[in-house]
């Protein structure tokens, strides 16, 4: 793992936590205001592939955690170099009460569908995103369905209790 990245980030950002969990994985935790700056720095350092943006609902802590997974593209056809095997996991927490983060699209265009998915399933708004339109779901939900406080039983009751059983439908005909 590139130690100069760790050293530079630690010298520039006050509220940053950097860990090397495994030989080829660097975990970076920052405040949400620093995410775009850190993403840009990491991209310039060769981690130019945004593999995924994901979200974790920490309901007990009243926070969401956004996770950005980055890696370098392979440059040679024969085998991976040590740098090409490495991944960076960038994490930040945002409030559940005001779930807003800046869009990563200006740095990684591929962030567009990931942010739409997270917006739809967790209700996080990405400022600067050109179109936070539904990606998967057919209807809107009062509570987004991937939040831990989404009431699955109530949803099933509301939606499916109005559907007649096959036997009832046969009697009607």
C-alpha positions in Angstrom: 0.0 0.0 0.0 1.3 3.4 -0.9 2.5 5.0 2.4 2.9 8.4 0.8 -0.9 8.6 0.4 -1.3 7.9 4.1 1.3 10.4 5.1 -0.1 13.2 2.8 -3.7 12.7 3.9 -2.7 12.7 7.6 -0.8 15.9 7.1 -3.6 17.7 5.3 -6.7 16.7 7.1 -7.3 17.1 10.8 -10.3 14.9 11.3 -9.1 11.8 9.4 -8.6 8.3 10.6 -6.5 5.9 8.4 -6.0 2.2 8.9 -4.4 -0.6 7.0 -6.6 -3.5 7.8 -4.9 -5.9 5.4 -1.9 -5.8 3.2 -3.7 -4.4 0.2 -6.6 -2.4 1.8 -6.5 1.1 3.2 -9.5 2.3 5.2 -10.0 6.1 5.5 -12.7 7.7 7.6 -13.3 11.5 7.1 -16.0 14.1 7.8 -18.5 14.4 5.0 -17.2 17.9 4.0 -13.8 16.3 3.1 -15.1 13.4 1.0 -14.9 15.0 -2.4 -11.4 16.4 -1.7 -10.1 13.0 -0.6 -11.8 11.2 -3.5 -10.1 13.7 -5.9 -6.7 13.2 -4.2 -7.0 9.4 -4.3 -8.0 9.5 -7.9 -5.0 11.6 -8.9 -2.8 9.1 -7.0 -3.9 6.3 -9.4 -7.1 4.9 -7.7 -9.1 5.9 -10.7 -11.8 3.2 -10.6 -14.8 3.8 -8.3 -16.0 0.2 -7.9 -18.9 0.9 -5.6 -20.7 3.4 -3.3 -22.7 1.7 -0.6 -24.5 2.7 2.6 -24.9 1.3 6.1 -27.8 2.4 8.4 -26.5 2.8 11.9 -29.9 3.4 13.4 -28.7 3.2 17.0 -26.2 6.0 16.3 -28.7 8.0 14.3 -26.3 8.0 11.3 -25.7 6.6 7.8 -22.3 5.6 6.7 -21.4 6.1 3.0 -18.7 3.8 1.7 -16.7 4.5 -1.5 -14.5 1.6 -2.8 -11.7 2.6 -5.1 -9.0 0.7 -6.9 -6.5 1.3 -9.7 -7.1 0.0 -13.1 -4.8 -2.8 -14.2 -2.1 -1.5 -16.5 -0.4 -4.7 -17.7 -2.1 -7.7 -19.2 0.1 -10.4 -17.6 -0.3 -10.0 -13.9 -1.3 -7.5 -11.2 1.4 -5.4 -9.6 1.2 -4.9 -5.8 -0.3 -1.4 -6.3 -2.9 -2.8 -8.7 -4.1 -5.3 -6.1 -4.8 -2.6 -3.5 -8.1 -1.0 -2.6 -9.1 2.1 -0.8 -12.3 2.2 1.3 -13.3 5.7 2.1 -16.0 6.1 4.8 -18.0 9.0 6.1 -21.0 9.3 8.4 -24.0 11.6 7.8 -27.0 12.3 10.0 -30.2 10.3 9.6 -32.2 13.4 10.5 -30.7 15.4 7.6 -29.3 12.8 5.2 -27.5 15.0 2.7 -24.1 14.5 1.0 -22.4 16.1 -2.0 -22.5 14.1 -5.2 -19.3 12.4 -6.3 -20.3 12.7 -10.0 -17.9 15.6 -10.7 -15.0 13.3 -9.8 -16.4 9.9 -10.9 -19.2 9.9 -13.4 -19.9 6.3 -12.6 -21.2 7.5 -9.2 -24.5 8.4 -10.9 -26.4 5.1 -10.6 -24.9 4.3 -7.1 -26.2 7.6 -5.8 -29.6 7.1 -7.4 -29.8 3.7 -5.7 -28.8 5.0 -2.3 -31.3 7.9 -2.6 -34.1 5.6 -3.5 -33.4 2.9 -0.9 -32.1 4.9 2.0 -33.5 8.4 1.3 -30.1 10.2 1.2 -30.1 13.3 -1.0 -27.0 13.9 -3.1 -26.5 17.7 -3.7 -25.4 18.4 -7.3 -26.8 15.1 -8.6 -28.5 15.8 -12.0 -31.4 13.4 -11.7 -32.2 11.6 -8.5 -35.0 9.6 -10.2 -36.2 6.1 -9.2 -33.9 3.3 -10.3 -35.5 0.1 -9.0 -38.8 0.8 -7.1 -42.2 1.2 -8.7 -43.7 3.3 -5.9 -42.6 5.9 -3.3 -42.4 4.8 0.3 -42.9 7.0 3.4 -39.8 5.3 4.9 -37.3 4.2 2.3 -37.2 0.3 2.3 -33.5 -0.2 3.2 -33.7 1.8 6.4 -33.7 -0.3 9.5 -36.9 1.5 10.7 -38.8 0.4 7.6 -41.7 -1.8 8.8 -41.7 -4.8 6.5 -44.7 -6.4 8.2 -46.9 -3.3 7.9 -45.9 -3.0 4.3 -46.8 -6.6 3.5 -50.1 -6.1 5.4 -51.0 -2.9 3.6 -50.1 -4.1 0.1 -51.1 -7.8 0.2 -54.1 -7.9 2.4 -56.1 -6.3 -0.3 -55.2 -9.1 -2.8 -57.9 -11.8 -2.9 -56.9 -15.4 -2.4 -57.1 -17.6 -5.5 -60.1 -19.5 -4.1 -62.0 -16.2 -3.5 -61.3 -15.0 -7.0 -62.5 -18.4 -8.5 -65.8 -18.1 -6.6 -66.4 -14.6 -7.9 -66.2 -15.8 -11.5 
